Every structure is written in C-alpha cells, then in structure tokens.
Amino acid sequence: MKSINTKLDLQSISYSYEIDDHFRINDLSIEIPENSITTIIGKNGSGKTTLLLLMMGYLKPSSGIIRFRDNEKYLPIEQTAGKIAFLPQNEIVSFKFTVNDFLLLGRIPFIGNISQPTIEDYLKVEEIKKELDIVQLGKKKLEQISGGELQRVRIGRALVQEADMLIFDEPITHLDIGAKLKIFHLMNKLKEQGKTILFSSHDPLEAFQIADNSILIERNKEIIFGSTNEVLDDDNLSSCLGTSIKYGSFEGQKFLILEK
C-alpha cells in the first residue's frame, strides 16, 4: 500500500531505446511525494529528459507501471490529461504570437479547441503575468522579447494550466540570477499552494537551493532517489558528473569545489 502523500508512483519501470542504443533504465521504483519539489540531476545525455517523458506517459515503459494520484485514487499515467503541465527544454513556437495569446494556450484544457476564452481565462493569464513580472510584455510578439523573457513566458504558459503537477525540463538554464531567484520563489509558493513540482537540471546547486528530494541519474547505472542532502553527497556527485567534487559552505549556502 502506497504512502498517502505519494503523487507520482513509478513501480519497477524498465525502458530502452533501439537495439543499437545502449541507454537503459532497469527496474526503477520511485515515489514522488505530493506538495514537494524534486529535481533530476545528471550530465547532458544521461537520460534526464527520457525519465521525464516516461513520468508523463509520453514514452511507454517496456515493463512496470506509472500511476498518478488524483484526489483519493490512482490513475494510469495515460489518463491524466490536463493534470500535469510540462515545459520542454526545447520547442518550436510561432514568434508571431503575442505574449498574451501564447499564455492563453495554457488554458486549452479549460477552453477546448472551438470555444472562446472566458473572463476567468484572461484573469488567470493576468495573475501569472504579475507573478512572473512580465505584465509589460503582454502585447509584444515573441520575436520582440529576449531569450530570458521568452523562458519566463514559457513557464507562465505552464502555470496558467493550473495543473496539479508541474514538470519542467531545465527551466532556468537561460535565465539571469535575478530571474532564477524569482522562479525559485514562485516554485516555493506553488508548493505551499499544494502543487507538486519536478524539474531537471545539470547544476546540483540548484537542487540544494530549492529541492526537497533529488533523483541522481547516471547513464546506464543505478538511479538514486532520496532527500537532496542524502543523495547529492560528494561521492555520488563525483561519480555521476565524472569529476572529483567536494562541497563547501558559507553562511549556510553550499558551493562546489572542483578538485584537480
């Protein structure tokens, strides 16, 4: 019987790509807690995005099951339309959209394909624009804003969906320090509102800043899951990232030391 606060439940998941690709996930079991922030840490090419796609049902495991807790029952991951919002690392977007219209795309689960947006839809867009400090961008086209601003707009589109769970693939990679801190603040606020957040990163310091739990993934090796402080120790990170790493601390904040 699963813990009552498990939001996403992976049971004995296995997956591999084509026969000539050596990538493998073998017999992986993870319980993502409800109302928590979890990060997936690993090098480029380690399988972070693949694991995210499995968790959302975009890829089908060769064995095992993935379930999503909706109120008091578990649903197969394939039946969770609209309940998980996803921000991909890369996507093709039409830069002719205005920011306002692009944000409204996140309301499609509520609007449908042939209906018109309601006042509630527009109010939700305005609310998220204020949260992300992008109100001034509303009437601009996507081609008229910077890369960092576009990333905040893309995050906003996921937020206006009002999903129970938010999955972000390297959401703050292109943001400056100030914008990153705003996103971290927003993630904590969403957690306080009852949301479950999962995001990938190649920077373990981001996990220490915000994540309750971490998943450490190294290509074709055991995937480690647990509290961030336990999982991201010197030995695990050195093995995963392929270089000798030690942590230092200054006024309660951690920093990395790369040993020669």
N, C-alpha and C positions, 0 to 999 in steps of 0.2 A: 504494500500500500504506500502510495506516494505522499510526501510531505504536503500539508495543506497549502503551503505557500510556494509550491513549485508552479511556475508559469509555463515554462517550455521544458518538455521531458523527452530526452533522447535515450532510447533503450537499445543497446547492442547494435549500433549503427556501423555498417561497413560500406565502403564505396571506393571505386577506382575508375579511372578513365580508360581509354582504348588500351588494347593489349600492349602496344609499344610505348606507352607512358608508364613510368614506374611509380606514379603517385598512388598512395593507398591510405585509406582510413580503415582501421580494423577494430571491430567490436568496441565502439566508443559509447559510453553511457555518461550523460551529464544531465543534471537538473538545474535549470536557471531559475533562481528564486524570483518571486513576484516582488514588485516595488524595490528593485535593486538596479545597480549599474554594473555591467560585466563587460570587460574588454577582452578581445582576442589579440594576443601579441605574437609576432613572428616576422621573419625576414620576408622580403619580396619573393614570391614563388613558393612559399611554404605551405599554402593551401588555405589561407585565411578566408578568401572570398568563396572558395569552394565550400567550406564549412558553413558560411553564412547562407549560401544558396540552398544547401541541404536543410538548414534550420527553417527556411521559409517554404520548403516544398517545391522550389524551382528545379531542384535536382532530386532524383529518386534514389534512395539507398538500395544497394543490392541485397541487404538484409537489415532487419531491425525496424523499429517504428519510431515515429516522432509525433508527439501529441502536444496540444496547446490547451491550457486551462482557460475556459470561458465561464465565468461565474462559478458554479458548483460542479461542472462537468468537464471532461476532457474531450477535445475534438481532434480527429485526424488533421494533420497539418494542412492537408489539401482542402479542408473545409473552413478555412479561416479568412476568407476574402474580406478585406477591409479592416481586419482586426490587427494586422501587422503593417506598419508603414516602413518602407525600405528606401534608403538613399544609396544608390550605387556609387562606386568610386568614379566611374566614367559613364557618360550617356550622351546621346545625340539629341540636342534640343534645337528648336527653331528660335533663332535670335531675333525674329520679328515679333515675338510675344512681348507685350508689356509685362512688367513685374507683377502687376495686379492680376492680369489674365493667367500668367504662369502659376501663381499661387492658387488660383481658383481650380486648377487641375487637380489639386489635392482633395477637393470636395466632390469629385466624381462619384465616390461611393454613396454620397447623400443625394446628389443631383440626378444621377443617371446620365445616359447618353443623349436623351432627346428633351429633357426638361430644362428649365431655366433656373439659374441661381436665385435663391431667396435672400431676403434681408439677413437672415441668420448666417448664410454662407458669406456674405460680404462683411458682416460684423466679425466673424471668425478670422477672416483674412486681415482685417484691420488690427485685431488683437495681436496676432502673431507678428505683424509688421512692427508694432510697438515693442514687443518682446525682443526682437532681433535688431532693433534700431535701424530699420530700413524703410520707415514711413516716407522719407524723402525720395525714395526710388520708385514709388508706386507707378507713376505714369511713364517712366523711362522704359525703353526697349532693352532687352537683354544684351544687345550688341553695344549698348551705350554705358554699361557698367563694368567695373573692374572684375578680375578673376576672384578676388576675395569676397566682393559684394555678391557675385553670382553664387558662390558657395553658400553664403548665408541665405540667399533666396531659395536655393535648392533645399536647404534644411527646412526653411519655412514651409515649402510645399508639403514636406512630410508631416510637419506639425499640424497643419490645418486639417489633416485627415482625421485627427482625434482618435488615433488607434490606441489600443491597449498596450501594444509593444512597439518600440521603435528600434529598427536595426539600421545602423549606419556603417558603411564601408569607408574607413579612413576619412571621417567627416571634417577634420580640422587641418588636413595636410597643407592646404593652400592659404590658411588664414594667418594674419599677423597676431602678435601676442595679445593685444587688446581684444581682438575678435575671438581668439581662442578662450580667453577668460570669460567672455560673455556667453559663449556656448556652454562652457563648464557650469556656469551659474544657472543657465537655463536647464541643463540636464538635471542638476540637483533639484531645481524647482519642480520639474516634471516627475521626478522620483517621489517628492513629497506629495504630489497630487495623485499618486498611485500607479504611475506608469512604470513599465519595465523597459530598460534600455540596454542594448547590446551594441558595441561598436568595435571596429578593428583598428589596429594601429601598429606601426613598427617601432614606436617610441615607448619604452617601458615607463618613462617618467610621467607620461600622460595617464597611465594606469594608476600610478601612485597618487596623482593629484585628485582622482575622482572615483576610481572603480572600487566597489566592494569586493568583487571577485574577478579573477582573471583566468583565461584559458591560454596556455602556452603551447604553441604548435610549431613543431619542427618536422620538416618533410620526411615522411615515412618512419617516424619514430613515435613513441608513446605521447599522446596528447595529455597534458597535465591540467587539472582544473581544481580550483580551491580559492581560499581567500587570497587577495592580492599579495599581502605581506608574506604568506607562506609559499606561494607559487613562484613569485619573482625574486628568488634569492640569487646570490652571486653565482652559485654552481649551475643552477638551471638556466639562467640567462646567458652565461658564458658558453654553455653547450649549444643553446638554441641559436644565438646570434653569431657563433663562430669566432668569438674573440674574448680574451680574458677581461672580465668586468668585475669591478667592486663598487659598492655604494659608499658614499659619504653623506653626511647630514649637517645642515647648518640652519639653526633656528627652526628646527622641526621639519625642514624641507630636504628631500633627498636629491642628490646629484650623482651622476655616473662618473667613474674613473676608469678610463680605458688603459689597461696595463700594456707595456711594450713587450 
